[in-house]
Amino acid sequence: VQLQASGGGLVQTGGSLRLSCAASGRAFSNYVMGWFRQAPGKQREFVAAITWSGNTVYADSVKGRFAISSDNTKNMVYLHMNSLKPEDTAVYFCAAAGPGDNEYAYWGQGTQVTVSS
């Protein structure tokens, strides 16, 4: 399983970005796809996740500002980030958990998001 995240960059406070995660290597039916982030000097934290059927869950810190979506026909997952704040600055990772996995078993490389004040 390979996950490839892209779409990061530098944006001003209040701006928007869309991150993409391309999944390949196997069929992803019944997988849970998630986004995590890690800021310098901090632990990695959960951002959002989406199930194959489209159910979503968000961290409180991004509710109302971020939206996760997926295109199952293309094995793509997106993170739409709006009203970005400097505290959203981090490396963002996409991850996948398959049926029977107790945790996210597959991780992509990160993509840097920097929000300037």
C-alpha positions as CSV (number, residue, x, y, z in Angstrom):
1,V,0.0,0.0,0.0
2,Q,1.3,3.4,-1.0
3,L,0.0,6.7,0.1
4,Q,1.1,9.9,-1.5
5,A,0.2,13.2,0.0
6,S,0.4,16.5,-1.8
7,G,-0.9,20.0,-1.9
8,G,0.9,21.7,1.0
9,G,2.4,25.1,0.8
10,L,2.6,28.6,2.3
11,V,-0.6,30.5,2.9
12,Q,-1.6,33.6,4.9
13,T,-3.9,33.5,7.9
14,G,-7.4,33.1,6.8
15,G,-6.4,31.4,3.6
16,S,-7.3,28.0,2.2
17,L,-5.5,24.9,0.9
18,R,-6.6,21.5,-0.3
19,L,-4.4,18.5,0.5
20,S,-4.7,15.4,-1.6
21,C,-3.8,11.8,-0.8
22,A,-3.5,9.2,-3.6
23,A,-3.7,5.6,-2.5
24,S,-2.5,2.7,-4.5
25,G,-1.4,-0.9,-4.2
26,R,-4.6,-2.6,-3.3
27,A,-8.4,-2.2,-3.2
28,F,-9.4,0.2,-0.5
29,S,-13.0,-0.8,0.1
30,N,-13.9,-0.7,3.8
31,Y,-10.8,1.2,4.7
32,V,-10.7,4.3,7.0
33,M,-8.6,7.1,5.6
34,G,-7.3,9.7,7.9
35,W,-5.3,12.9,8.1
36,F,-2.8,13.6,10.9
37,R,-0.4,16.5,11.5
38,Q,2.8,17.1,13.4
39,A,4.0,20.5,14.3
40,P,7.7,21.2,15.3
41,G,8.4,19.9,18.8
42,K,4.9,18.4,19.2
43,Q,3.4,15.0,18.9
44,R,1.5,13.9,15.9
45,E,-2.2,14.6,16.3
46,F,-5.4,13.4,14.6
47,V,-7.1,15.9,12.2
48,A,-9.9,14.1,10.4
49,A,-11.0,10.7,9.1
50,I,-13.5,9.3,6.6
51,T,-14.9,5.8,6.2
52,W,-15.5,4.1,2.9
53,S,-19.2,4.9,3.3
54,G,-18.5,8.5,3.8
55,N,-18.8,9.0,7.6
56,T,-16.5,11.6,8.9
57,V,-14.9,12.6,12.2
58,Y,-12.9,15.7,13.1
59,A,-10.6,17.0,15.8
60,D,-12.3,19.8,17.7
61,S,-9.5,22.2,16.7
62,V,-10.5,21.9,13.0
63,K,-14.3,21.5,13.2
64,G,-16.1,23.9,11.0
65,R,-12.9,24.9,9.1
66,F,-11.6,21.7,7.6
67,A,-13.5,19.1,5.5
68,I,-12.4,15.6,4.5
69,S,-13.7,14.0,1.4
70,S,-12.9,11.1,-0.8
71,D,-13.3,9.9,-4.3
72,N,-13.5,6.1,-4.1
73,T,-13.4,5.7,-7.8
74,K,-10.0,7.3,-7.9
75,N,-8.7,6.1,-4.5
76,M,-8.2,9.7,-3.5
77,V,-8.8,11.5,-0.2
78,Y,-8.8,15.2,0.2
79,L,-8.5,17.6,3.1
80,H,-10.1,21.0,2.4
81,M,-8.7,23.5,4.8
82,N,-10.3,26.9,5.3
83,S,-9.8,29.8,7.6
84,L,-6.3,28.6,8.3
85,K,-4.5,29.8,11.4
86,P,-0.8,29.9,12.3
87,E,-1.4,27.1,14.7
88,D,-2.4,24.9,11.7
89,T,1.2,25.0,10.6
90,A,2.5,21.4,10.5
91,V,3.5,18.5,8.4
92,Y,0.3,16.8,7.3
93,F,0.2,13.0,6.8
94,C,-2.4,10.8,5.3
95,A,-3.0,7.3,6.7
96,A,-5.1,4.2,6.1
97,A,-6.6,1.6,8.3
98,G,-7.9,-1.6,6.8
99,P,-10.6,-4.0,8.0
100,G,-9.2,-5.6,11.1
101,D,-6.5,-3.1,11.7
102,N,-6.4,-1.8,15.2
103,E,-4.6,1.3,14.2
104,Y,-3.6,3.2,11.0
105,A,-1.3,0.7,9.4
106,Y,-0.2,2.6,6.3
107,W,1.2,6.1,6.2
108,G,2.2,8.4,3.5
109,Q,5.1,10.9,3.5
110,G,4.1,14.3,4.8
111,T,3.3,17.5,3.1
112,Q,4.3,20.8,4.7
113,V,1.6,23.4,5.5
114,T,2.8,26.8,6.7
115,V,0.4,29.5,7.7
116,S,1.9,32.9,8.1
117,S,0.5,35.5,10.4
